[in-house]
Amino acid sequence: MKFAKSLAVGVAFAVALMAGAASAKDVKIGLVVKSLGNGFFEAANKGAQEAAKELGGVEVIYTGPTSTTAEGQIEVINSLIAQGVDAIAISANDPDAVVPALKKAKQRGIKVISWDSGVNKDGRILQLNPSSNELIGKMCLTLAKDHLEGGKGDFAILSATTTSTNQNIWIDQMKKQLKDFPGLNLVTTVYGDDLSDKSYREAEGLLKSNPNVKVIVAPTTVGVLAASKVVEDKGLVGKVYVTGLGLPSEMAGAIKSGATKEFAIWNPIDLGYSATQIAYHLVKGDATGKPGTEIEAGRMGKIKIDDKGEAAMSDPFVYNASNIDQFSKVF
């Protein structure tokens, strides 16, 4: 009798421990990025971890391939499925190639959203854009114009991969809006695959092949930093400028050297925070993510889903010599 009572107490204690462990990791969210070691995504992860702590009972698994390939992300997605995550939030290297793996995740009951760089509708519930794509395109052209004497001259684009969803959309927006910037002449677009060394070589090569290019616009944090290094290393400061989308912590040196006068970005911390909040509420069932609905996102307020199944955050913010020291300490 005494043994039975002790056994019962022991079992109850074990069950309590198991319940505590389960509640400690009530929701598991896989935050899949284009590649590891990228400052933008590391900042986004800070926001994701902030949201997880705020919500409680949430584990964010920050993961991604070592290089910007769809194949690498497919392996990561399959791994997350095997781990039994409740949600996957992905910034995709290819809008189509990852869809079959994401469909498999959805079939297992996993809530899937894309953020930053989207996937096609079949592979996700919704897409969270960092800003309006039209505004990003216009901002990039405005930055190019502001770096050219008289707002006129040749510029080139240094992008990420040829299949990068967000960069391709922004470049398309730039081309569509060029008619509103009659002084700008787009000479070429090159791709550095969001790799520092390749981006450096591509920027160096395009300047050799196109000596009349006076501005490189890079809508990628890796590319804008690499191109700035080329301008500094080749003694082209004051002759060629770099601008686009960059992180203040990485671009402070380029501002001070004169390789760039100004650049723009939204807050990646807020982006990761919002993606995690959205994924959590989809898992909990208090949001559907359907067009026309809203999702609570903590300190970011309510995020509305448009009729295309997409949501947008804030407008890009411009960083220059007047504010770079303040923001370079944040992200």
C-alpha positions as CSV (number, residue, x, y, z in Angstrom):
1,M,0.0,0.0,0.0
2,K,2.8,2.3,0.9
3,F,4.6,1.4,-2.3
4,A,1.5,2.0,-4.4
5,K,1.0,5.4,-2.7
6,S,4.6,6.4,-3.4
7,L,4.3,5.2,-7.0
8,A,1.2,7.3,-7.5
9,V,2.9,10.3,-6.1
10,G,5.9,9.7,-8.3
11,V,3.7,9.3,-11.4
12,A,1.8,12.5,-10.5
13,F,5.1,14.4,-10.1
14,A,6.4,13.1,-13.4
15,V,3.2,14.1,-15.2
16,A,3.4,17.6,-13.5
17,L,7.0,17.9,-14.8
18,M,5.9,16.9,-18.3
19,A,3.1,19.4,-18.3
20,G,5.4,22.1,-17.1
21,A,7.8,21.3,-19.9
22,A,5.0,21.3,-22.4
23,S,3.6,24.6,-21.2
24,A,7.1,26.2,-21.2
25,K,7.2,25.5,-25.0
26,D,3.5,25.8,-25.8
27,V,4.2,27.1,-29.3
28,K,7.2,26.4,-31.4
29,I,7.8,28.8,-34.4
30,G,10.5,28.2,-37.0
31,L,11.9,31.5,-38.2
32,V,13.5,30.7,-41.5
33,V,15.9,33.2,-43.0
34,K,17.6,33.5,-46.4
35,S,21.0,32.7,-44.9
36,L,22.6,32.7,-41.5
37,G,25.3,35.3,-40.7
38,N,23.3,38.2,-42.3
39,G,23.0,41.2,-40.0
40,F,19.5,42.1,-41.2
41,F,18.1,38.7,-40.2
42,E,20.1,38.6,-36.9
43,A,18.3,41.9,-36.1
44,A,15.0,40.4,-37.1
45,N,15.7,37.5,-34.7
46,K,16.1,39.9,-31.9
47,G,12.6,41.1,-32.5
48,A,11.3,37.6,-32.8
49,Q,12.9,36.6,-29.4
50,E,11.4,39.8,-27.9
51,A,7.9,38.8,-29.1
52,A,8.4,35.2,-27.8
53,K,9.4,36.5,-24.3
54,E,6.5,38.9,-24.3
55,L,3.9,36.3,-25.4
56,G,5.2,33.6,-23.0
57,G,5.4,29.9,-23.7
58,V,6.9,30.5,-27.2
59,E,10.1,29.0,-28.6
60,V,11.5,30.7,-31.7
61,I,13.8,28.4,-33.7
62,Y,16.0,30.8,-35.7
63,T,17.4,28.9,-38.6
64,G,18.3,29.0,-42.3
65,P,20.9,27.7,-44.8
66,T,24.5,28.9,-44.9
67,S,24.1,30.1,-48.4
68,T,21.2,31.8,-50.2
69,T,19.7,28.8,-52.0
70,A,16.2,27.4,-52.2
71,E,17.6,23.9,-51.8
72,G,19.1,24.9,-48.4
73,Q,15.8,26.3,-47.3
74,I,13.9,23.2,-48.3
75,E,16.2,21.1,-46.1
76,V,15.5,23.5,-43.2
77,I,11.8,23.3,-43.7
78,N,11.8,19.5,-43.7
79,S,13.8,19.6,-40.5
80,L,11.3,21.9,-38.9
81,I,8.5,19.6,-39.9
82,A,10.3,16.7,-38.3
83,Q,10.7,18.7,-35.1
84,G,7.0,19.2,-35.0
85,V,6.9,23.0,-35.0
86,D,3.5,24.8,-34.8
87,A,4.4,27.5,-37.3
88,I,6.9,28.4,-40.0
89,A,7.7,32.1,-40.9
90,I,10.0,32.2,-43.9
91,S,11.9,34.9,-45.8
92,A,12.2,32.9,-49.1
93,N,15.1,32.6,-51.5
94,D,12.7,31.6,-54.2
95,P,9.0,32.2,-54.4
96,D,8.2,28.9,-56.1
97,A,10.8,26.3,-55.3
98,V,10.0,26.2,-51.5
99,V,6.3,25.9,-52.0
100,P,6.0,22.0,-52.2
101,A,7.9,21.7,-48.9
102,L,5.7,24.4,-47.3
103,K,2.6,22.7,-48.6
104,K,3.7,19.5,-46.8
105,A,4.1,21.6,-43.7
106,K,0.5,23.0,-44.1
107,Q,-0.8,19.4,-44.6
108,R,0.7,18.6,-41.2
109,G,-1.3,21.4,-39.6
110,I,1.7,23.8,-39.4
111,K,0.7,27.5,-39.9
112,V,2.9,29.0,-42.6
113,I,3.5,32.7,-43.4
114,S,6.2,34.4,-45.4
115,W,7.8,37.7,-44.4
116,D,10.3,40.1,-46.0
117,S,10.7,37.9,-49.2
118,G,7.5,36.2,-50.0
119,V,6.3,32.9,-51.5
120,N,3.4,32.3,-53.8
121,K,0.0,32.1,-52.3
122,D,-0.2,28.3,-52.4
123,G,2.6,28.0,-50.0
124,R,1.5,30.3,-47.2
125,I,-1.4,31.9,-45.4
126,L,-0.2,35.5,-45.7
127,Q,2.8,37.6,-46.6
128,L,4.2,40.3,-44.3
129,N,6.0,43.0,-46.3
130,P,8.3,45.4,-44.5
131,S,6.8,48.3,-46.3
132,S,4.8,49.2,-49.4
133,N,6.6,47.9,-52.5
134,E,5.7,51.0,-54.4
135,L,7.2,53.2,-51.7
136,I,10.4,51.1,-51.6
137,G,10.9,51.5,-55.3
138,K,10.3,55.2,-55.2
139,M,12.6,55.6,-52.2
140,C,15.5,53.8,-54.0
141,L,15.1,56.1,-57.1
142,T,14.9,59.2,-54.9
143,L,18.1,58.2,-53.1
144,A,19.8,57.7,-56.5
145,K,18.6,61.1,-57.7
146,D,19.8,62.8,-54.5
147,H,23.3,61.4,-54.9
148,L,23.6,62.8,-58.5
149,E,24.6,66.3,-59.4
150,G,21.5,68.0,-60.6
151,G,19.6,64.8,-60.1
152,K,20.8,63.4,-63.5
153,G,23.1,60.6,-64.5
154,D,23.7,56.9,-64.9
155,F,23.1,54.5,-62.1
156,A,23.2,50.7,-61.7
157,I,21.6,48.2,-59.4
158,L,23.3,45.6,-57.3
159,S,20.8,43.0,-56.1
160,A,20.7,39.8,-54.2
161,T,19.8,36.6,-56.1
162,T,18.0,36.4,-59.5
163,T,15.1,34.6,-57.7
164,S,14.9,36.8,-54.6
165,T,11.2,37.7,-54.4
166,N,11.4,41.1,-52.6
167,Q,14.4,42.5,-54.6
168,N,12.8,41.5,-57.9
169,I,9.5,43.3,-56.9
170,W,11.4,46.4,-55.8
171,I,13.5,46.5,-59.0
172,D,10.4,46.1,-61.0
173,Q,8.9,49.1,-59.1
174,M,12.0,51.1,-59.8
175,K,11.7,50.4,-63.5
176,K,8.0,51.3,-63.6
177,Q,8.6,54.6,-61.8
178,L,11.7,55.7,-63.8
179,K,9.3,57.8,-66.0
180,D,8.8,60.0,-62.9
181,F,12.6,60.5,-62.7
182,P,13.6,61.8,-66.2
183,G,17.1,62.5,-65.2
184,L,18.0,58.9,-64.2
185,N,19.4,56.4,-66.6
186,L,19.5,52.7,-65.4
187,V,22.5,51.1,-67.1
188,T,22.5,47.6,-65.7
189,T,21.5,45.2,-62.9
190,V,24.0,42.7,-61.4
191,Y,23.5,40.1,-58.7
192,G,25.7,39.3,-55.8
193,D,23.6,36.5,-54.3
194,D,23.6,38.2,-50.9
195,L,27.2,37.1,-50.4
196,S,29.7,39.7,-49.4
197,D,32.6,38.5,-51.6
198,K,30.5,38.0,-54.7
199,S,28.7,41.3,-54.2
200,Y,32.1,43.0,-53.9
201,R,33.2,41.5,-57.2
202,E,30.0,42.3,-59.0
203,A,30.2,46.0,-57.9
204,E,33.8,46.2,-58.8
205,G,33.1,44.7,-62.2
206,L,30.2,46.9,-63.1
207,L,32.2,50.0,-62.3
208,K,35.0,48.8,-64.6
209,S,32.5,48.0,-67.4
210,N,30.5,51.1,-67.0
211,P,32.8,54.0,-66.0
212,N,29.9,56.5,-66.4
213,V,28.0,55.0,-63.5
214,K,28.0,57.5,-60.7
215,V,25.6,55.7,-58.3
216,I,25.1,52.1,-57.3
217,V,21.7,51.3,-55.8
218,A,21.7,48.1,-53.7
219,P,18.2,47.1,-52.3
220,T,20.0,44.5,-50.1
221,T,22.0,45.1,-46.9
222,V,24.8,42.8,-48.0
223,G,25.1,44.5,-51.4
224,V,25.0,48.1,-50.2
225,L,27.8,47.4,-47.6
226,A,30.0,45.5,-50.2
227,A,29.6,48.2,-52.8
228,S,30.5,50.9,-50.3
229,K,33.7,48.9,-49.5
230,V,34.6,48.9,-53.3
231,V,34.1,52.7,-53.5
232,E,36.4,53.2,-50.4
233,D,39.0,50.6,-51.5
234,K,39.3,51.9,-55.0
235,G,39.6,55.6,-54.0
236,L,36.3,56.5,-55.7
237,V,34.8,58.4,-52.7
238,G,33.3,61.6,-54.1
239,K,33.2,60.2,-57.6
240,V,30.9,57.3,-57.2
241,Y,28.2,56.9,-54.5
242,V,26.4,53.9,-53.0
243,T,22.9,53.9,-51.6
244,G,19.9,51.7,-51.2
245,L,18.8,49.6,-48.2
246,G,21.3,49.1,-45.4
247,L,21.7,48.6,-41.6
248,P,22.8,51.7,-39.6
249,S,25.2,49.6,-37.6
250,E,26.9,48.4,-40.8
251,M,26.7,51.6,-42.8
252,A,27.9,54.1,-40.3
253,G,31.4,53.8,-41.7
254,A,30.3,54.4,-45.2
255,I,28.4,57.6,-44.1
256,K,31.5,58.9,-42.4
257,S,33.9,58.0,-45.3
258,G,31.6,59.6,-47.8
259,A,30.9,56.5,-49.8
260,T,27.2,57.2,-49.2
261,K,25.4,60.3,-48.3
262,E,22.2,58.6,-47.2
263,F,20.4,55.2,-47.3
264,A,17.1,53.8,-46.1
265,I,15.7,50.8,-44.3
266,W,12.8,49.8,-42.0
267,N,13.4,48.4,-38.6
268,P,14.2,44.6,-39.0
269,I,13.6,44.2,-35.3
270,D,10.0,45.2,-35.7
271,L,9.7,42.9,-38.7
272,G,10.8,39.8,-36.8
273,Y,8.7,40.9,-33.9
274,S,5.6,41.2,-36.1
275,A,6.1,38.0,-37.9
276,T,6.3,36.1,-34.6
277,Q,3.2,37.8,-33.3
278,I,1.3,36.9,-36.4
279,A,2.5,33.3,-36.4
280,Y,1.5,32.9,-32.7
281,H,-2.0,34.2,-33.2
282,L,-2.6,32.0,-36.2
283,V,-1.5,28.9,-34.1
284,K,-3.7,30.0,-31.2
285,G,-6.7,30.3,-33.6
286,D,-7.7,33.8,-32.6
287,A,-6.7,35.0,-36.1
288,T,-7.3,33.5,-39.6
289,G,-5.0,35.7,-41.8
290,K,-7.8,35.9,-44.4
291,P,-8.0,39.0,-46.6
292,G,-9.7,41.9,-44.9
293,T,-9.0,40.7,-41.4
294,E,-6.7,42.1,-38.8
295,I,-4.2,40.5,-36.5
296,E,-3.0,41.8,-33.1
297,A,0.8,42.3,-33.1
298,G,1.7,43.5,-29.6
299,R,3.4,46.9,-29.6
300,M,3.0,47.2,-33.4
301,G,-0.8,47.4,-33.0
302,K,-3.2,45.7,-35.4
303,I,-1.9,44.6,-38.8
304,K,-4.5,44.5,-41.6
305,I,-4.4,41.9,-44.4
306,D,-5.2,43.3,-47.8
307,D,-7.3,41.6,-50.6
308,K,-4.1,39.9,-51.9
309,G,-3.4,38.2,-48.6
310,E,-0.5,40.6,-47.8
311,A,0.2,43.1,-45.1
312,A,2.7,46.0,-44.9
313,M,4.5,47.7,-42.1
314,S,5.9,51.2,-42.1
315,D,7.5,53.4,-44.7
316,P,11.3,53.2,-45.2
317,F,13.3,55.6,-43.0
318,V,16.3,57.6,-44.3
319,Y,19.6,57.5,-42.4
320,N,22.4,60.1,-42.9
321,A,25.0,62.0,-41.1
322,S,22.5,63.8,-38.9
323,N,21.1,60.6,-37.3
324,I,23.5,57.7,-38.0
325,D,25.2,57.7,-34.6
326,Q,21.9,57.5,-32.9
327,F,20.6,54.5,-34.8
328,S,23.8,52.6,-35.4
329,K,23.6,51.6,-31.7
330,V,20.2,50.1,-32.2
331,F,20.5,47.8,-35.2
